[in-house]
Amino acid sequence: FTTAFNYAAEPFFFKQSGSTKSPQLYADIARAFTFIGCLIFLSILFYIDLFQFLIGSNFRQGLYIVPILLLSYLFLGMHYNFSVWYKINDKTKIGAFIAIVGSIVSVAVNIVMIPKIGLMASAWASLFTFFTMAMLNVMIGRKYYLVPYALGRMALLILSAVCLYYFSEFLHESMQSQMSTKFGINTGLLLAYIILVYFFEKSFFRRILIS
């Protein structure tokens, strides 16, 4: 999803760059992307007992890294959103600097953490790397091309999705849920997340649907 979004969004961003409405448009796209990304995050994790059959049995022992990897690719998508400023302003040297910082973070985390926690270190390295790159784009981009990103709302979407997932895990562990019960509860939690987000973001969804 993140890769497909990048391929589709980049030419669109360039096409809209000359419009006076483009900053708000970019902000709305980032906000919508975050919501859809959180839905995918929860959907995969809530039904991972089914999705695991899409991969070989030899690889299923590594499923514990999936939550961190999913979150890292969500931040990668946000990085794609936030990086529009240096592309349309021909500031690719700054973009290269951000990529180098991300590489340093990735290598450093892997070197320090792999001896301690093994495979999970690479998942955390991805998360730290993409988060760092996304935040650098936001901070530096404000100087060259101000986009009114709803960062607080986006952070709340992600935080609530993560908390809901861990609440689900705690619930099933304490109840020792059967598979059918687990899927039923998770479906209810997923629907609750959608309803709550719609309730709090109703004006935003109406605005982007009308526009």
N, C-alpha and C positions, 0 to 999 in steps of 0.2 A: 504493500500500500504506500509506504513512504517513497519507494523508488518510483512508482507510477505517478505519484503526486509531483515529484520533482520534474519528471519528464514533461508533464502536462502544464505545470505552473510556470516554469521558467520562461517559455515563449510568451505566455499570457502576461507575465509581469512586464516583460519588455514592451509588449504591445500597448499596455495601459500606462506606461511610464510618463507619457506626455500629458496625461489628463490631470486636472486640478483635484479630482476626486480620488486619484490613485493612492495617496497615503491611507485614507480611511478604508479603501478597498483592500489594500494589503493587510491592514489590521484585522478586518473582518474575516479574510481568508485564513489568517493565522489562528484566529479564535475558533472558527468552524473546524479547521484541521485538528485542533487540540481536542475538541469534543468527539469527533469521529475516531481519532486515535485512541482516546480513552475507552470508547465503546469497543474497539477492536481488542485493546488490552484486556478488558474485563471478559469479553466473549471467549477469547482463547483460553484464558486462565480458568474461567468457570467451567469450561467443557474440555479441559486438557486431557481428561481421561478418555475422551473420544479422539481428540486430535493426535494423541500419541501413536495411534495405529497408522498414521500417515508416514511414520518414520520406522526404520528398522529397529528390531527389538534390542540390538546391541547398543543403540544410542539412547535408549529410554532412561538409562541410569543418570544421564546428564540433564534430565528435565528440570531439576531444581534451579538451574541457571536461567530458565525461561522468563520468570517475572522481571529480572534485572535486564535481560536482553531486550524484552519488549519495551521496557521503560526507556532504555538507551536509544532505541530506534524511534521512539516518540520524540525524544529531544533532537535526534538527527533531522526529523521532519521539521521541527521548529527552527533548527539551524538553517534549513533551506528557505524557510519563510523569512527569517530575520536577515539573511544575507543578501536580500534583493538590493539593498542600498549601494553596496560596492560594485555590483554588476551594472546597474543603470547609470552610475556616476563614474564608471571607468576607474575605480579605485582597487583594481585587482591585486595590486601590491599589498594592500592592507589585508585583503582576503587571503593572500599567501601567508602573511604573517600569522593570521588567526589559525590557518591550517597547520603551520609549524608548531605553534603553541599546543594545539591539540595533539600533534604527534609526540611532543615531549611529554605531555601528561600521560598519554597512552603507554609509552615506553617505561616511564618512571613507575607508574602504578603496577605494571606487569612485573618489573624487576623486583620491586619491594614486596609485592603480595603473593606472587606465584609460589615461592618457597613456603609460605605460611598457609594459604588456603587453596592452592592448586587451581583447578579449572575455573572456579568462581572468580578468581582474580581477573581473568580476561573479560568476564561479563562486567565487573565493576569498572575495569579500565575503559570499556566502551561507554558506560554511563557517564563517568567523570569527563571523558574526552568530549562527548557530544554536548553535555551540559555546559562545559567550559566554553566551547565554540559558540553555542547559542547565546550565552550571556555576553561574551565579548562582542558579538555582532550587535546586540541591543545597545550596549554601553558606547561603543565606538560609533555605531551608525547614527546615534542621535546628533552627533556633530555635523554630519554630512547630509542626512536625509531623515527628517523627523517623521516617524510613523507612530500614530497614537495606539500602540498595542495595549490591549486590556490585560496587562501582565498579572494583575491581582486575580482577575476572573479566571484566567488560564491556569494559574498556579492552583486555584481552588478546585478546578475541574480535575487536575492531575492528583492532587492530594486526596480528594474525596474518593477517586477511583482506587488509589492505592490502599487507603484505609478500608474501603469496602471489601477489597480482595482479602486483606489480612483478617478482617472480621469474619468473612466466610470461612477461611481456613481454621480460625479459632473455634467457630461454631461447630464445624464438622468434626474437629478433633475431640471437642468436649462431648458431643452427642454420639460420636462413633457412627456417623450416618452411613446408611446403605447407599448404593450408587443411585438408585431411583430417587431417594429422598434428597440426596446431595444435588442432583440436577434440578429437582423441583425448587429447592430453596434458592439455588443460584439463579434460576430463571426469574424467581420473584425479586431477588436483589438487583438483577440487571434491569428489570422493568421499573423498579423503584428508582434506580439511578436515572434512567431516561426521564421519568415523570418529574423527579425533583429538578433536574437540569432544565427541563422545559419550563417548569414553574418559575424558576429564578431567572431564566434567560429568555422568557417569553417575548419581551420587547425586541431583543436582538434577532431572534428567529423570524419574527414578523417583518422586521425591517429588511433583512437580507432576502426574504422571499418576495417582498413587494418590489425591491430594487432589481 
